[in-house]
């Protein structure tokens, strides 16, 4: 019992209380009933702190919405291996700097799954950050123009998991492609990144500054250690509207 109480005081960073209780226990001045009551109170405080830490990491992640794996309708996209997605979300893939890539047409649920996996990582008290590809490129270019590129790259590097959404919705210049490469190269084998895109890899050179060499270098680093999901089903967003339409016709 005493060890549990002392451990909780350390976790809560109550150093003075830890030292005082340790001294009392050595002098046999604490009873089991007192320790039991104190342990119960401290456990509540520890639980509250852990919950606040979870909420903090989710808030910092800047998710556009909150989604969980169980919110996704896998029956509507049967080509996705549900067990593989669940196992991935429950794994420590981010500890191994493994990337995750979702490719598919607009509306198939790529962002939903990316956010859901990101959420599962964030609530384990890991740093996660979500950003649209277009915004990321704008920020990198602005930092480059202001002479602050290295600082901006380090900012995006620090996150245990970075989610880059909608790669390919807008074309970028050769310069912007090189800036993007620097970020990918910095995180390569050191940090995990989730990418979503509606563009197949053979067309990435069309959006990344028309430079095949840079595109190949980027893709090599993204795909070397990665899980790839190609979602070929219908639009996930309109499935409910389709159900309404079918019911009206029947």
HELIX and SHEET records of a PDB file:
HELIX    1   1 UNK A    2  UNK A   11  1                                  10    
HELIX    2   2 UNK A   15  UNK A   26  1                                  12    
HELIX    3   3 UNK A   32  UNK A   60  1                                  29    
HELIX    4   4 UNK A   69  UNK A   71  5                                   3    
HELIX    5   5 UNK A   82  UNK A   89  1                                   8    
HELIX    6   6 UNK A   93  UNK A   96  5                                   4    
HELIX    7   7 UNK A  110  UNK A  122  1                                  13    
HELIX    8   8 UNK A  133  UNK A  145  1                                  13    
HELIX    9   9 UNK A  149  UNK A  157  1                                   9    
HELIX   10  10 UNK A  174  UNK A  187  1                                  14    
HELIX   11  11 UNK A  201  UNK A  203  5                                   3    
HELIX   12  12 UNK A  204  UNK A  207  1                                   4    
HELIX   13  13 UNK A  212  UNK A  223  1                                  12    
HELIX   14  14 UNK A  239  UNK A  249  1                                  11    
SHEET    1   A 5 UNK A 128  UNK A 132  0                                        
SHEET    2   A 5 UNK A 161  UNK A 167  1                                        
SHEET    3   A 5 UNK A 192  UNK A 197  1                                        
SHEET    4   A 5 UNK A  99  UNK A 104  1                                        
SHEET    5   A 5 UNK A 226  UNK A 231  1                                        
END                                                                             
